[in-house]
Structures are given as C-alpha cells and as structure tokens.
Amino acid sequence: MKTTYTRICGSALALALFVSGALADATDYRFDLVSTEHRVGSGAILEVRLTDLRTGAPVEGAVIYATRMDMAPDGMATMTTPVTAMPAEVPGTYRFATDLTMAGGWRFSVAAKVQGESETVSAEIELRAEP
C-alpha cells in the first residue's frame, strides 16, 4: 500500500513540475538595461541583461532578431537610428552599438527567441542620452 501511494505522489509531483515548465511564457523573462550612461554621439554602447524570472538566472544564447532605437519618449517615434549587435562580454548580457544623434529620451525595442520557449520575449526600454 505504501509503495503505491509513494508512486502516485511521485507521479503527481513529476506531472506538476512538467506542467509548470510547459506553461512558461514570455512574461517569465525580462530585459533590463545594464549600461547606465549614454552620451550623444556615434558608437554609443547599450548593454541589456535577459533574466529568467522563475530562477533569477541570466539567459544565454537567446537569438535577438529585432531591434529598434527611436526617440518615442520625446514624441519623435519616427526619428530612428541603426542598431548593431556586438559580442557579449558577460553571459546573459547582450550588447549593441548605436548612434545617439541628439540629447533626450530614447526607446530601445528588442525581441528575442529563447531556446525551448515558443513565445517571443520582447521589451521596450527607455533611456536618456546626455550631451
């Protein structure tokens, strides 16, 4: 009797762990801005961290497939500038070079696919460029 009970409890626990993993979605991840100072000029470096909120661990190997930098916070969403991916220096961080052509509020939009997840992880991060 005890063995059957133990097997049932073990199976229920395994199923619960499987289902909780299977229900992960894009809201289980977050991009955060790591770089803090952004100066007006060409070649400004942005660094963001992608974190799995369920574990607090950085997420390595995400495929970044969409980026955009614009001045939407200052009411100029059509003012954009190119964004170029750069090699990461720290696991779970992603670096980009961009030209911050004028002082003010900028919005960095990023979208990524995380291995094993069906949904896209995306973020819109605001920052200020200083002269």
C-alpha positions, 0 to 999 in steps of 0.5 A: 500500500505504501509503495503505491501511494509513494508512486502516485505522489511521485507521479503527481509531483513529476506531472506538476513540475512538467506542467509548470515548465510547459506553461512558461511564457514570455512574461517569465523573462525580462530585459533590463538595461545594464549600461547606465550612461549614454552620451550623444554621439556615434558608437554609443554602447547599450548593454541589456541583461535577459533574466529568467524570472522563475530562477533569477538566472541570466539567459544565454544564447537567446537569438535577438532578431529585432531591434529598434532605437527611436526617440518615442519618449520625446514624441519623435517615434519616427526619428530612428537610428541603426542598431548593431549587435556586438559580442557579449562580454558577460553571459546573459548580457547582450550588447549593441552599438548605436548612434545617439544623434541628439540629447533626450529620451530614447526607446530601445525595442528588442525581441528575442527567441529563447531556446525551448520557449515558443513565445517571443520575449520582447521589451521596450526600454527607455533611456536618456542620452546626455550631451 
